[in-house]
Amino acid sequence: MLEVGTQAPGFSAPDQDGEEVSLQSLRGNWVIFWWYPKASTPG
């Protein structure tokens, strides 16, 4: 668990087009990472 104010660790994730985007490639910009953990799951 990250503490408030802690910098996010480096990571990569696919964007809406399936292209990999890394946090490093967005350095210097505001970033919002949003996901739905229960999306596409039963229940």
PDB file of N, CA, C and O in Angstrom:
ATOM      1  N   MET A   1       0.845  -1.168   0.000  1.00  0.00           N
ATOM      2  CA  MET A   1       0.000   0.000   0.000  1.00  0.00           C
ATOM      3  C   MET A   1       0.897   1.239   0.000  1.00  0.00           C
ATOM      4  O   MET A   1       1.863   1.316   0.759  1.00  0.00           O
ATOM      5  N   LEU A   2       0.570   2.194  -0.848  1.00  0.00           N
ATOM      6  CA  LEU A   2       1.337   3.443  -0.898  1.00  0.00           C
ATOM      7  C   LEU A   2       0.774   4.442   0.099  1.00  0.00           C
ATOM      8  O   LEU A   2      -0.438   4.518   0.301  1.00  0.00           O
ATOM      9  N   GLU A   3       1.642   5.189   0.707  1.00  0.00           N
ATOM     10  CA  GLU A   3       1.241   6.275   1.588  1.00  0.00           C
ATOM     11  C   GLU A   3       0.899   7.498   0.740  1.00  0.00           C
ATOM     12  O   GLU A   3       1.445   7.670  -0.350  1.00  0.00           O
ATOM     13  N   VAL A   4       0.007   8.338   1.231  1.00  0.00           N
ATOM     14  CA  VAL A   4      -0.344   9.579   0.533  1.00  0.00           C
ATOM     15  C   VAL A   4       0.923  10.389   0.315  1.00  0.00           C
ATOM     16  O   VAL A   4       1.724  10.558   1.234  1.00  0.00           O
ATOM     17  N   GLY A   5       1.104  10.892  -0.906  1.00  0.00           N
ATOM     18  CA  GLY A   5       2.263  11.702  -1.251  1.00  0.00           C
ATOM     19  C   GLY A   5       3.447  10.913  -1.777  1.00  0.00           C
ATOM     20  O   GLY A   5       4.426  11.500  -2.238  1.00  0.00           O
ATOM     21  N   THR A   6       3.370   9.580  -1.715  1.00  0.00           N
ATOM     22  CA  THR A   6       4.445   8.739  -2.236  1.00  0.00           C
ATOM     23  C   THR A   6       4.375   8.710  -3.757  1.00  0.00           C
ATOM     24  O   THR A   6       3.292   8.613  -4.333  1.00  0.00           O
ATOM     25  N   GLN A   7       5.526   8.793  -4.403  1.00  0.00           N
ATOM     26  CA  GLN A   7       5.540   8.691  -5.857  1.00  0.00           C
ATOM     27  C   GLN A   7       5.151   7.285  -6.282  1.00  0.00           C
ATOM     28  O   GLN A   7       5.501   6.304  -5.627  1.00  0.00           O
ATOM     29  N   ALA A   8       4.425   7.204  -7.385  1.00  0.00           N
ATOM     30  CA  ALA A   8       4.010   5.900  -7.906  1.00  0.00           C
ATOM     31  C   ALA A   8       5.223   5.133  -8.426  1.00  0.00           C
ATOM     32  O   ALA A   8       6.127   5.725  -9.015  1.00  0.00           O
ATOM     33  N   PRO A   9       5.246   3.829  -8.212  1.00  0.00           N
ATOM     34  CA  PRO A   9       6.333   3.019  -8.775  1.00  0.00           C
ATOM     35  C   PRO A   9       6.181   2.933 -10.289  1.00  0.00           C
ATOM     36  O   PRO A   9       5.083   3.126 -10.813  1.00  0.00           O
ATOM     37  N   GLY A  10       7.254   2.650 -10.985  1.00  0.00           N
ATOM     38  CA  GLY A  10       7.194   2.509 -12.438  1.00  0.00           C
ATOM     39  C   GLY A  10       6.300   1.347 -12.839  1.00  0.00           C
ATOM     40  O   GLY A  10       6.323   0.297 -12.197  1.00  0.00           O
ATOM     41  N   PHE A  11       5.524   1.521 -13.878  1.00  0.00           N
ATOM     42  CA  PHE A  11       4.678   0.445 -14.380  1.00  0.00           C
ATOM     43  C   PHE A  11       4.340   0.701 -15.840  1.00  0.00           C
ATOM     44  O   PHE A  11       4.534   1.805 -16.349  1.00  0.00           O
ATOM     45  N   SER A  12       3.837  -0.316 -16.498  1.00  0.00           N
ATOM     46  CA  SER A  12       3.339  -0.221 -17.868  1.00  0.00           C
ATOM     47  C   SER A  12       1.941  -0.811 -17.883  1.00  0.00           C
ATOM     48  O   SER A  12       1.625  -1.701 -17.094  1.00  0.00           O
ATOM     49  N   ALA A  13       1.109  -0.313 -18.783  1.00  0.00           N
ATOM     50  CA  ALA A  13      -0.247  -0.829 -18.932  1.00  0.00           C
ATOM     51  C   ALA A  13      -0.714  -0.562 -20.356  1.00  0.00           C
ATOM     52  O   ALA A  13      -0.268   0.401 -20.979  1.00  0.00           O
ATOM     53  N   PRO A  14      -1.597  -1.392 -20.877  1.00  0.00           N
ATOM     54  CA  PRO A  14      -2.125  -1.135 -22.215  1.00  0.00           C
ATOM     55  C   PRO A  14      -3.122   0.018 -22.196  1.00  0.00           C
ATOM     56  O   PRO A  14      -3.910   0.157 -21.260  1.00  0.00           O
ATOM     57  N   ASP A  15      -3.079   0.841 -23.237  1.00  0.00           N
ATOM     58  CA  ASP A  15      -4.064   1.918 -23.354  1.00  0.00           C
ATOM     59  C   ASP A  15      -5.317   1.386 -24.045  1.00  0.00           C
ATOM     60  O   ASP A  15      -5.433   0.182 -24.277  1.00  0.00           O
ATOM     61  N   GLN A  16      -6.244   2.264 -24.371  1.00  0.00           N
ATOM     62  CA  GLN A  16      -7.512   1.849 -24.970  1.00  0.00           C
ATOM     63  C   GLN A  16      -7.346   1.195 -26.339  1.00  0.00           C
ATOM     64  O   GLN A  16      -8.264   0.535 -26.825  1.00  0.00           O
ATOM     65  N   ASP A  17      -6.178   1.375 -26.964  1.00  0.00           N
ATOM     66  CA  ASP A  17      -5.908   0.764 -28.268  1.00  0.00           C
ATOM     67  C   ASP A  17      -5.021  -0.473 -28.152  1.00  0.00           C
ATOM     68  O   ASP A  17      -4.634  -1.062 -29.161  1.00  0.00           O
ATOM     69  N   GLY A  18      -4.698  -0.867 -26.910  1.00  0.00           N
ATOM     70  CA  GLY A  18      -3.861  -2.041 -26.701  1.00  0.00           C
ATOM     71  C   GLY A  18      -2.370  -1.753 -26.757  1.00  0.00           C
ATOM     72  O   GLY A  18      -1.566  -2.680 -26.657  1.00  0.00           O
ATOM     73  N   GLU A  19      -1.978  -0.482 -26.916  1.00  0.00           N
ATOM     74  CA  GLU A  19      -0.565  -0.101 -26.965  1.00  0.00           C
ATOM     75  C   GLU A  19      -0.037   0.062 -25.543  1.00  0.00           C
ATOM     76  O   GLU A  19      -0.715   0.633 -24.689  1.00  0.00           O
ATOM     77  N   GLU A  20       1.184  -0.443 -25.284  1.00  0.00           N
ATOM     78  CA  GLU A  20       1.785  -0.306 -23.962  1.00  0.00           C
ATOM     79  C   GLU A  20       2.192   1.149 -23.712  1.00  0.00           C
ATOM     80  O   GLU A  20       2.826   1.783 -24.556  1.00  0.00           O
ATOM     81  N   VAL A  21       1.822   1.653 -22.560  1.00  0.00           N
ATOM     82  CA  VAL A  21       2.207   2.995 -22.123  1.00  0.00           C
ATOM     83  C   VAL A  21       2.878   2.835 -20.768  1.00  0.00           C
ATOM     84  O   VAL A  21       2.348   2.158 -19.886  1.00  0.00           O
ATOM     85  N   SER A  22       4.030   3.449 -20.600  1.00  0.00           N
ATOM     86  CA  SER A  22       4.719   3.359 -19.313  1.00  0.00           C
ATOM     87  C   SER A  22       4.608   4.691 -18.580  1.00  0.00           C
ATOM     88  O   SER A  22       4.470   5.751 -19.190  1.00  0.00           O
ATOM     89  N   LEU A  23       4.673   4.606 -17.277  1.00  0.00           N
ATOM     90  CA  LEU A  23       4.654   5.826 -16.478  1.00  0.00           C
ATOM     91  C   LEU A  23       5.848   6.699 -16.843  1.00  0.00           C
ATOM     92  O   LEU A  23       5.728   7.924 -16.891  1.00  0.00           O
ATOM     93  N   GLN A  24       6.989   6.085 -17.098  1.00  0.00           N
ATOM     94  CA  GLN A  24       8.199   6.835 -17.478  1.00  0.00           C
ATOM     95  C   GLN A  24       7.964   7.660 -18.746  1.00  0.00           C
ATOM     96  O   GLN A  24       8.448   8.788 -18.841  1.00  0.00           O
ATOM     97  N   SER A  25       7.232   7.116 -19.716  1.00  0.00           N
ATOM     98  CA  SER A  25       6.997   7.840 -20.979  1.00  0.00           C
ATOM     99  C   SER A  25       6.097   9.055 -20.782  1.00  0.00           C
ATOM    100  O   SER A  25       6.034   9.927 -21.649  1.00  0.00           O
ATOM    101  N   LEU A  26       5.399   9.117 -19.645  1.00  0.00           N
ATOM    102  CA  LEU A  26       4.499  10.234 -19.349  1.00  0.00           C
ATOM    103  C   LEU A  26       5.092  11.208 -18.344  1.00  0.00           C
ATOM    104  O   LEU A  26       4.418  12.139 -17.903  1.00  0.00           O
ATOM    105  N   ARG A  27       6.355  10.996 -17.982  1.00  0.00           N
ATOM    106  CA  ARG A  27       7.019  11.830 -16.972  1.00  0.00           C
ATOM    107  C   ARG A  27       6.900  13.305 -17.336  1.00  0.00           C
ATOM    108  O   ARG A  27       7.088  13.686 -18.491  1.00  0.00           O
ATOM    109  N   GLY A  28       6.585  14.132 -16.337  1.00  0.00           N
ATOM    110  CA  GLY A  28       6.447  15.570 -16.547  1.00  0.00           C
ATOM    111  C   GLY A  28       5.024  15.985 -16.867  1.00  0.00           C
ATOM    112  O   GLY A  28       4.744  17.177 -16.990  1.00  0.00           O
ATOM    113  N   ASN A  29       4.117  15.021 -17.004  1.00  0.00           N
ATOM    114  CA  ASN A  29       2.711  15.299 -17.291  1.00  0.00           C
ATOM    115  C   ASN A  29       1.846  14.818 -16.136  1.00  0.00           C
ATOM    116  O   ASN A  29       2.261  13.946 -15.372  1.00  0.00           O
ATOM    117  N   TRP A  30       0.658  15.375 -16.002  1.00  0.00           N
ATOM    118  CA  TRP A  30      -0.309  14.858 -15.053  1.00  0.00           C
ATOM    119  C   TRP A  30      -0.815  13.529 -15.581  1.00  0.00           C
ATOM    120  O   TRP A  30      -1.059  13.388 -16.780  1.00  0.00           O
ATOM    121  N   VAL A  31      -0.973  12.552 -14.697  1.00  0.00           N
ATOM    122  CA  VAL A  31      -1.420  11.219 -15.106  1.00  0.00           C
ATOM    123  C   VAL A  31      -2.545  10.759 -14.188  1.00  0.00           C
ATOM    124  O   VAL A  31      -2.433  10.851 -12.965  1.00  0.00           O
ATOM    125  N   ILE A  32      -3.622  10.267 -14.775  1.00  0.00           N
ATOM    126  CA  ILE A  32      -4.693   9.624 -14.021  1.00  0.00           C
ATOM    127  C   ILE A  32      -4.791   8.198 -14.536  1.00  0.00           C
ATOM    128  O   ILE A  32      -4.970   7.969 -15.733  1.00  0.00           O
ATOM    129  N   PHE A  33      -4.674   7.254 -13.634  1.00  0.00           N
ATOM    130  CA  PHE A  33      -4.781   5.841 -13.991  1.00  0.00           C
ATOM    131  C   PHE A  33      -6.089   5.351 -13.405  1.00  0.00           C
ATOM    132  O   PHE A  33      -6.246   5.302 -12.185  1.00  0.00           O
ATOM    133  N   TRP A  34      -7.022   4.992 -14.256  1.00  0.00           N
ATOM    134  CA  TRP A  34      -8.360   4.614 -13.831  1.00  0.00           C
ATOM    135  C   TRP A  34      -8.667   3.215 -14.332  1.00  0.00           C
ATOM    136  O   TRP A  34      -8.421   2.908 -15.498  1.00  0.00           O
ATOM    137  N   TRP A  35      -9.192   2.377 -13.481  1.00  0.00           N
ATOM    138  CA  TRP A  35      -9.579   1.048 -13.908  1.00  0.00           C
ATOM    139  C   TRP A  35     -10.763   0.585 -13.075  1.00  0.00           C
ATOM    140  O   TRP A  35     -11.050   1.130 -12.009  1.00  0.00           O
ATOM    141  N   TYR A  36     -11.423  -0.403 -13.574  1.00  0.00           N
ATOM    142  CA  TYR A  36     -12.552  -1.004 -12.892  1.00  0.00           C
ATOM    143  C   TYR A  36     -12.162  -2.444 -12.560  1.00  0.00           C
ATOM    144  O   TYR A  36     -12.195  -3.302 -13.441  1.00  0.00           O
ATOM    145  N   PRO A  37     -11.796  -2.725 -11.315  1.00  0.00           N
ATOM    146  CA  PRO A  37     -11.300  -4.058 -10.986  1.00  0.00           C
ATOM    147  C   PRO A  37     -12.326  -5.171 -11.227  1.00  0.00           C
ATOM    148  O   PRO A  37     -11.935  -6.320 -11.431  1.00  0.00           O
ATOM    149  N   LYS A  38     -13.602  -4.866 -11.208  1.00  0.00           N
ATOM    150  CA  LYS A  38     -14.598  -5.921 -11.410  1.00  0.00           C
ATOM    151  C   LYS A  38     -15.186  -5.893 -12.824  1.00  0.00           C
ATOM    152  O   LYS A  38     -16.124  -6.636 -13.110  1.00  0.00           O
ATOM    153  N   ALA A  39     -14.660  -5.061 -13.697  1.00  0.00           N
ATOM    154  CA  ALA A  39     -15.165  -5.017 -15.072  1.00  0.00           C
ATOM    155  C   ALA A  39     -14.888  -6.347 -15.763  1.00  0.00           C
ATOM    156  O   ALA A  39     -13.836  -6.956 -15.566  1.00  0.00           O
ATOM    157  N   SER A  40     -15.807  -6.771 -16.544  1.00  0.00           N
ATOM    158  CA  SER A  40     -15.688  -8.014 -17.327  1.00  0.00           C
ATOM    159  C   SER A  40     -15.517  -9.254 -16.442  1.00  0.00           C
ATOM    160  O   SER A  40     -14.929 -10.247 -16.871  1.00  0.00           O
ATOM    161  N   THR A  41     -16.027  -9.195 -15.220  1.00  0.00           N
ATOM    162  CA  THR A  41     -15.985 -10.383 -14.358  1.00  0.00           C
ATOM    163  C   THR A  41     -17.407 -10.741 -13.952  1.00  0.00           C
ATOM    164  O   THR A  41     -18.260  -9.860 -13.849  1.00  0.00           O
ATOM    165  N   PRO A  42     -17.669 -12.011 -13.724  1.00  0.00           N
ATOM    166  CA  PRO A  42     -19.011 -12.392 -13.311  1.00  0.00           C
ATOM    167  C   PRO A  42     -19.312 -11.853 -11.901  1.00  0.00           C
ATOM    168  O   PRO A  42     -18.429 -11.778 -11.047  1.00  0.00           O
ATOM    169  N   GLY A  43     -20.549 -11.491 -11.691  1.00  0.00           N
ATOM    170  CA  GLY A  43     -20.984 -11.062 -10.367  1.00  0.00           C
ATOM    171  C   GLY A  43     -20.813  -9.640 -10.188  1.00  0.00           C
ATOM    172  O   GLY A  43     -21.132  -9.108  -9.125  1.00  0.00           O
TER     173      GLY A  43
END
